[in-house]
Amino acid sequence: MPSKTVNVGSAVGLHARPAAIIAEAAADLDAEVTLAVGGDDPVDASSALLIMTLGAGKGDAVEVSSDDQSAVDTIAALVEKDLDA
């Protein structure tokens, strides 16, 4: 399964607004995407609530995984971006 580890770019981490933007983008994809922090169980990237349960702060490493490499790249790019700007 393709995966990519990226660092959280948003100043507030993966909190409400960034989580909602990522979840909306993941829901629009034709592939299931998961996010995981520090070897913890992965969560569904199309759920803002589950993304927030990761507790990922700015600069934390997040593993993005999916069966679709393009979906991984799309969501990884959002995780790296400052979505609160």
C-alpha positions as CSV (number, residue, x, y, z in Angstrom):
1,M,0.0,0.0,0.0
2,P,1.5,3.4,-1.0
3,S,2.2,5.7,1.8
4,K,4.1,9.0,2.5
5,T,5.2,10.6,5.7
6,V,4.8,14.4,5.9
7,N,5.0,17.1,8.5
8,V,1.9,19.0,9.6
9,G,2.1,22.6,8.2
10,S,-0.8,24.3,9.9
11,A,0.1,26.4,12.9
12,V,-2.8,25.0,14.9
13,G,-2.0,21.4,13.8
14,L,-4.7,19.1,12.5
15,H,-7.5,20.9,14.4
16,A,-11.0,21.9,13.3
17,R,-10.4,24.0,10.1
18,P,-7.5,22.0,8.6
19,A,-9.2,18.7,9.6
20,A,-12.4,19.8,7.8
21,I,-10.5,20.8,4.6
22,I,-8.6,17.5,4.6
23,A,-11.7,15.4,5.3
24,E,-13.7,17.1,2.5
25,A,-10.9,16.5,0.0
26,A,-10.5,12.9,1.1
27,A,-14.3,12.3,0.8
28,D,-14.2,13.6,-2.8
29,L,-11.5,11.0,-3.8
30,D,-12.3,7.6,-5.3
31,A,-10.0,5.9,-2.8
32,E,-9.9,5.3,1.0
33,V,-7.2,7.3,2.6
34,T,-5.9,6.9,6.2
35,L,-3.7,9.1,8.5
36,A,-1.6,7.9,11.3
37,V,0.7,9.5,13.9
38,G,3.6,7.8,15.6
39,G,2.7,4.2,14.8
40,D,-0.8,4.6,16.3
41,D,-3.8,3.1,14.6
42,P,-4.7,4.9,11.3
43,V,-7.9,6.9,11.1
44,D,-10.2,7.5,8.1
45,A,-9.0,10.8,6.4
46,S,-12.6,11.6,5.3
47,S,-13.7,12.2,8.9
48,A,-12.7,15.5,10.4
49,L,-13.5,14.3,13.9
50,L,-11.2,11.3,13.5
51,I,-8.4,13.5,12.1
52,M,-8.7,15.7,15.2
53,T,-8.3,12.6,17.5
54,L,-4.8,12.2,16.2
55,G,-3.7,15.2,18.2
56,A,-1.1,16.1,15.5
57,G,0.5,19.5,16.1
58,K,2.5,21.7,13.8
59,G,5.6,19.8,12.6
60,D,4.4,16.4,13.7
61,A,5.0,13.5,11.3
62,V,1.8,12.1,9.8
63,E,1.7,8.9,7.6
64,V,-0.7,9.2,4.7
65,S,-1.7,5.8,3.2
66,S,-4.0,4.6,0.5
67,D,-4.2,2.0,-2.3
68,D,-4.1,5.0,-4.7
69,Q,-0.8,6.9,-5.0
70,S,-2.4,10.0,-6.4
71,A,-4.8,10.0,-3.4
72,V,-1.8,9.8,-1.0
73,D,-0.1,12.7,-2.9
74,T,-3.2,14.8,-2.8
75,I,-3.9,14.4,1.0
76,A,-0.2,14.6,1.9
77,A,0.1,18.0,0.1
78,L,-2.8,19.3,2.2
79,V,-1.3,18.0,5.5
80,E,1.9,19.8,4.7
81,K,0.2,23.1,3.8
82,D,-0.7,25.8,6.3
83,L,-4.5,25.5,6.0
84,D,-5.1,28.2,8.5
85,A,-3.4,30.9,6.5
